[in-house]
């Protein structure tokens, strides 16, 4: 697998990373631990070396599965996230820092994540929600400094609120943040406006999440698609949304002269076509998912004319 440098962290990461939300089981229905562990191991065998999880994914379950998969394979980079103390996603305007990321709570989360991972240091620890207003608080600056000086956190990042890519620009200006994780896909191209150019200029690593728009950009979400009971996609694609995304996906496929069955490849290659992007982390819950995503990346960036034609399919909205 081709690799890219994750901004100023210096970490050499695969173009495709492993998004480990689904294997945590909460909100995504159907994951089985033995299948998940085999998927993690298959990803490493295929050249994937960057695994993104969070303390909130199954209340540590995803982190513990990563530990079990790589107990004898330390040559992987692991990113995790600090859940907001009030457990509100996304962060609501006006919420005080003390309700979300008080310093003592953040440092306690570091220790819990390390116990789950069975490691002495996490390569990247990210704030799982964000408000740029928090950088005015001295406590936030002290917390980041404490994370680094502890030796338990190698790099610090922000997972930006859904569909709000400019929200982290002030934080990036402090010089204290090494990476951002952001929604960027064929529909939501808004990070290209400000965030991605800024990151490229200032050496900030960019981790792209939700490249498939929770499945719609794989071409597998159709008007008659049924999700298991309890799966969050029943809400995400509620009402007439399945028909709405299916019609748009068909137009993209037609415009690109791509069969709908290969939409996932087109979606990943679109993300990887931007030079600011370091890695893309689709969710993977099986070896088949791993093989398909790695093969898609091997096809490389989209040709310039095709990439330009995809601009007309920009569609920024939030189903969350």
HUSUL-V507909 format. One record per residue. N is the residue number from 1. PSI is psi in degrees with one decimal (* if undefined). Layout:
N & PSI
N & PSI
This chain:
1 & 139.4
2 & 150.1
3 & 161.6
4 & 155.7
5 & 131.0
6 & 72.8
7 & -145.4
8 & -0.1
9 & -26.8
10 & -2.9
11 & 130.9
12 & 99.9
13 & 151.3
14 & 149.8
15 & -30.3
16 & 124.3
17 & 176.6
18 & 112.2
19 & 116.5
20 & 23.0
21 & -50.3
22 & -35.3
23 & -9.3
24 & -12.9
25 & -34.6
26 & 134.5
27 & -36.3
28 & 124.8
29 & 137.6
30 & -9.3
31 & 138.8
32 & 132.7
33 & -42.6
34 & -37.4
35 & -39.3
36 & -43.1
37 & -40.3
38 & -36.0
39 & -42.4
40 & -45.3
41 & -38.0
42 & -36.6
43 & -45.1
44 & -40.6
45 & -28.3
46 & 0.5
47 & -0.6
48 & 126.5
49 & 7.2
50 & 121.9
51 & 122.0
52 & 120.7
53 & -165.7
54 & 149.5
55 & -28.7
56 & -12.6
57 & 95.6
58 & 27.5
59 & 51.0
60 & -8.0
61 & -42.7
62 & -43.3
63 & -42.8
64 & -33.3
65 & -39.3
66 & -39.9
67 & -45.7
68 & -32.1
69 & -31.9
70 & 30.5
71 & -31.2
72 & 14.3
73 & 79.3
74 & -10.6
75 & 52.6
76 & 151.8
77 & 129.6
78 & 126.8
79 & 138.4
80 & -176.7
81 & 149.3
82 & 118.5
83 & 147.8
84 & 138.4
85 & -33.3
86 & -1.5
87 & 40.7
88 & 119.9
89 & 134.2
90 & 175.1
91 & 135.7
92 & 135.3
93 & 136.3
94 & -5.5
95 & 127.2
96 & 146.9
97 & -39.4
98 & -23.6
99 & -14.6
100 & -52.5
101 & 59.5
102 & 147.7
103 & -45.0
104 & -35.3
105 & -45.2
106 & -45.7
107 & -32.1
108 & -36.5
109 & -39.0
110 & -49.2
111 & -39.8
112 & -42.7
113 & -43.2
114 & -36.4
115 & -43.7
116 & -40.6
117 & -17.8
118 & 35.2
119 & 162.4
120 & -14.4
121 & 140.1
122 & 135.9
123 & -38.9
124 & 126.1
125 & 126.0
126 & 143.2
127 & 124.9
128 & -13.1
129 & 169.3
130 & 145.7
131 & 125.7
132 & -20.7
133 & -22.1
134 & -18.3
135 & -12.3
136 & -8.8
137 & 123.0
138 & -32.2
139 & -37.3
140 & -44.3
141 & -41.3
142 & -37.4
143 & -46.8
144 & -42.3
145 & -37.8
146 & -38.2
147 & -47.7
148 & -45.6
149 & -19.9
150 & -21.0
151 & 0.2
152 & -14.5
153 & 119.1
154 & -44.7
155 & 155.7
156 & 136.5
157 & 175.5
158 & 131.3
159 & 108.4
160 & 144.2
161 & 149.8
162 & 128.6
163 & 36.6
164 & 58.5
165 & -26.3
166 & -7.5
167 & -19.0
168 & 3.0
169 & -39.2
170 & -38.8
171 & -40.1
172 & -32.1
173 & -16.1
174 & -16.8
175 & 3.7
176 & -6.7
177 & 128.9
178 & -30.8
179 & 159.6
180 & 148.0
181 & 129.5
182 & 147.5
183 & 123.9
184 & 121.3
185 & -176.1
186 & -31.0
187 & -59.6
188 & 92.3
189 & 8.3
190 & -25.8
191 & -19.9
192 & -20.4
193 & -51.7
194 & -45.8
195 & -53.1
196 & -42.7
197 & -40.4
198 & -46.1
199 & -40.4
200 & -40.8
201 & -34.7
202 & 9.0
203 & 32.2
204 & 129.3
205 & 140.2
206 & 121.0
207 & 118.1
208 & 123.8
209 & 164.5
210 & 45.5
211 & -20.9
212 & 10.5
213 & 52.7
214 & 26.9
215 & -22.8
216 & -35.2
217 & 9.2
218 & -11.2
219 & 6.7
220 & -5.1
221 & 110.6
222 & 168.1
223 & -29.2
224 & 9.3
225 & 134.7
226 & 131.4
227 & 153.6
228 & 152.1
229 & 135.9
230 & -9.8
231 & 132.8
232 & -19.1
233 & -16.7
234 & -33.7
235 & -42.5
236 & -42.0
237 & 37.6
238 & 164.3
239 & -128.8
240 & 12.8
241 & -34.1
242 & -42.7
243 & -39.4
244 & -47.6
245 & -34.9
246 & -42.8
247 & -40.1
248 & -37.8
249 & -41.0
250 & -37.4
251 & -39.4
252 & -47.4
253 & -41.7
254 & -43.5
255 & -35.8
256 & -5.7
257 & 41.6
258 & 134.7
259 & 142.8
260 & -31.9
261 & -14.8
262 & 18.7
263 & -35.1
264 & -39.3
265 & -46.4
266 & -42.3
267 & -44.4
268 & -42.9
269 & -32.3
270 & -48.6
271 & -42.4
272 & -8.4
273 & -17.7
274 & 128.4
275 & -16.6
276 & -18.5
277 & 130.0
278 & -44.9
279 & 154.6
280 & 134.3
281 & 72.4
282 & 149.8
283 & 137.5
284 & 124.4
285 & 5.4
286 & 163.8
287 & -31.8
288 & -40.7
289 & -44.3
290 & -51.2
291 & -42.4
292 & -42.8
293 & -40.5
294 & -41.3
295 & -37.1
296 & -42.3
297 & -32.1
298 & -20.8
299 & -15.9
300 & -178.2
301 & 158.5
302 & 147.0
303 & 148.0
304 & -39.7
305 & -39.1
306 & -40.8
307 & -42.6
308 & -38.3
309 & -23.7
310 & -16.1
311 & -30.9
312 & -6.8
313 & 10.3
314 & 132.3
315 & 89.3
316 & 118.8
317 & 166.7
318 & 122.8
319 & -2.5
320 & *
